[in-house]
């Protein structure tokens, strides 16, 4: 029996088709998305169809689920038509509305208590407020609001005015706790929407997707979709989830695991039994896709720090790694605070990078390479501390993302993060997590099916506290402005 997982990310759509019992990959495909911070959802739908064709179709697939980029605002009118292009998570135009909403409802603590997060421009609620202020006619037309993965699941079920089937209307929109918890008007702790927050942002109430439990089926792919999109009808639909929750399913993260993803940005999230409510806004109190919680922090500076230092030294990433491993822990006191694009954890949008501790014996490529790797890891370690401060147990680190290809990052990580590090084999973890959810829906078991992932590598080393202590000194120096 086969299952399919779809990852509709910012850049592309990926489809994996796996054996439901063993998890073995059978085939896969992908298609690109257009660039930009606002995209019409029709592009996602077209890319999904292209990616499915690239994967050899869904014939023989028993169930499918969609993992999608979080927070994107999809506004629909009464007929199911898209009101305006979706504003994506990385569209920051709603920062003023985030500040206004925070103040309007009693400040950061009140928001953390209400929905587990404090508004920032990435969250859906702030984008609705921007639309209401700048495009009031579009806001007035908006009869329903959903997220990217919700929209695609709905289209697969036959929703939308052009889908060729009237079987799914606005009332058939569905979502899950993982994705709903990133909107800013859903509480992961209570499992309820805060419609007062939605109405305050949009200017009126609207239809919101029904929140399904992890193993609740979301219906079947519609027969009309087969004719319109070349996809088979009658395939069971899983509820789907947001990309971070899907990734946690994809790597089989469990309570005590923290996932550290080193890509363009850094993400630190942990599977937890307790909800987070951080009034500083550093930790977002998301839900996971398995009935628990997924407290999460994000950093702006991650793998590109290594790219930048390699460029300075005129070497490739493999040579940068070799150089870093040839220098001693702590890089002789040379510390790099890698705020090359500002930073959001801590919240210092105007910060710049800083290199401190240069001496004659540390002005070598090896010491600079070591400082770069340690600085990147120290920034992520600050995220681990923030999540642990919310009551989450952290036993080990699962290191994923493009940055995990760096031998230096892998080997130095346990000395800085202070926990054993496991590096799973490379994979499409969001799509894999969606496929695993689809298999879980078919079995309706107490937990998702266990899929072996051969090829994981483990790294352990004694922590070197002096590295983080030195980094903290320099980090605080950079917080002080001249004069």
Rosetta blueprint (number, residue, H / E / L):
1 X L
2 X E
3 X E
4 X E
5 X E
6 X E
7 X E
8 X E
9 X L
10 X L
11 X L
12 X E
13 X E
14 X E
15 X E
16 X E
17 X E
18 X E
19 X E
20 X L
21 X L
22 X L
23 X L
24 X L
25 X E
26 X E
27 X E
28 X E
29 X E
30 X E
31 X E
32 X E
33 X L
34 X L
35 X L
36 X L
37 X L
38 X E
39 X E
40 X L
41 X H
42 X H
43 X H
44 X H
45 X H
46 X H
47 X H
48 X H
49 X H
50 X H
51 X H
52 X H
53 X H
54 X H
55 X L
56 X L
57 X L
58 X L
59 X L
60 X L
61 X E
62 X E
63 X E
64 X E
65 X E
66 X E
67 X E
68 X E
69 X L
70 X L
71 X L
72 X L
73 X E
74 X E
75 X E
76 X E
77 X L
78 X L
79 X L
80 X L
81 X L
82 X E
83 X L
84 X L
85 X L
86 X E
87 X E
88 X L
89 X L
90 X L
91 X L
92 X L
93 X L
94 X L
95 X H
96 X H
97 X H
98 X H
99 X H
100 X H
101 X H
102 X H
103 X H
104 X H
105 X L
106 X L
107 X L
108 X H
109 X H
110 X H
111 X H
112 X H
113 X H
114 X H
115 X H
116 X L
117 X L
118 X L
119 X L
120 X L
121 X L
122 X L
123 X L
124 X H
125 X H
126 X H
127 X H
128 X H
129 X H
130 X H
131 X H
132 X H
133 X H
134 X H
135 X L
136 X H
137 X H
138 X H
139 X H
140 X H
141 X H
142 X L
143 X L
144 X E
145 X E
146 X E
147 X L
148 X H
149 X H
150 X H
151 X H
152 X H
153 X H
154 X H
155 X H
156 X H
157 X L
158 X L
159 X E
160 X L
161 X L
162 X L
163 X L
164 X L
165 X L
166 X L
167 X L
168 X E
169 X L
170 X H
171 X H
172 X H
173 X L
174 X E
175 X E
176 X E
177 X H
178 X H
179 X H
180 X H
181 X L
182 X L
183 X L
184 X L
185 X L
186 X E
187 X E
188 X L
189 X L
190 X L
191 X L
192 X E
193 X E
194 X L
195 X H
196 X H
197 X H
198 X H
199 X H
200 X H
201 X H
202 X H
203 X L
204 X L
205 X L
206 X L
207 X E
208 X E
209 X L
210 X E
211 X E
212 X E
213 X L
214 X L
215 X L
216 X L
217 X L
218 X L
219 X L
220 X E
221 X L
222 X L
223 X H
224 X H
225 X H
226 X H
227 X H
228 X H
229 X H
230 X L
231 X L
232 X L
233 X L
234 X L
235 X L
236 X E
237 X E
238 X L
239 X L
240 X L
241 X E
242 X E
243 X H
244 X H
245 X H
246 X H
247 X H
248 X H
249 X H
250 X H
251 X L
252 X L
253 X L
254 X L
255 X L
256 X E
257 X E
258 X E
259 X E
260 X E
261 X E
262 X E
263 X L
264 X L
265 X L
266 X E
267 X E
268 X E
269 X E
270 X E
271 X E
272 X E
273 X L
274 X L
275 X L
276 X L
277 X L
278 X L
279 X L
280 X L
281 X L
282 X L
283 X L
284 X E
285 X E
286 X E
287 X E
288 X L
289 X L
290 X L
291 X L
292 X L
293 X E
294 X E
295 X E
296 X E
297 X E
298 X E
299 X E
300 X L
301 X L
302 X L
303 X H
304 X H
305 X H
306 X H
307 X H
308 X H
309 X H
310 X H
311 X H
312 X H
313 X H
314 X L
315 X L
316 X L
317 X H
318 X H
319 X H
320 X H
321 X H
322 X H
323 X H
324 X H
325 X H
326 X H
327 X L
328 X L
329 X L
330 X L
331 X H
332 X H
333 X H
334 X L
335 X E
336 X E
337 X E
338 X L
339 X L
340 X L
341 X L
342 X L
343 X E
344 X E
345 X L
346 X L
347 X E
348 X E
349 X L
350 X L
351 X L
352 X L
353 X L
354 X E
355 X E
356 X E
357 X L
358 X L
359 X L
360 X H
361 X H
362 X H
363 X L
364 X L
365 X H
366 X H
367 X H
368 X H
369 X H
370 X H
371 X H
372 X H
373 X H
374 X H
375 X H
376 X H
377 X H
378 X H
379 X H
380 X H
381 X H
382 X H
383 X H
384 X H
385 X H
386 X H
387 X H
388 X H
389 X L
390 X L
391 X L
392 X L
393 X L
394 X E
395 X E
396 X E
397 X E
398 X E
399 X E
400 X E
401 X L
402 X H
403 X H
404 X H
405 X H
406 X L
407 X H
408 X H
409 X H
410 X H
411 X H
412 X H
413 X H
414 X H
415 X H
416 X H
417 X H
418 X L
419 X L
420 X E
421 X E
422 X E
423 X E
424 X L
425 X L
426 X L
427 X L
428 X L
429 X H
430 X H
431 X H
432 X H
433 X H
434 X H
435 X H
436 X H
437 X H
438 X H
439 X H
440 X H
441 X H
442 X H
443 X H
444 X L
445 X L
446 X L
447 X L
448 X L
449 X L
450 X L
451 X L
452 X L
453 X L
454 X L
455 X L
456 X L
457 X E
458 X E
459 X E
460 X L
461 X L
462 X L
463 X L
464 X L
465 X H
466 X H
467 X H
468 X H
469 X H
470 X H
471 X H
472 X H
473 X H
474 X H
475 X H
476 X H
477 X H
478 X H
479 X H
480 X L
481 X L
482 X L
483 X L
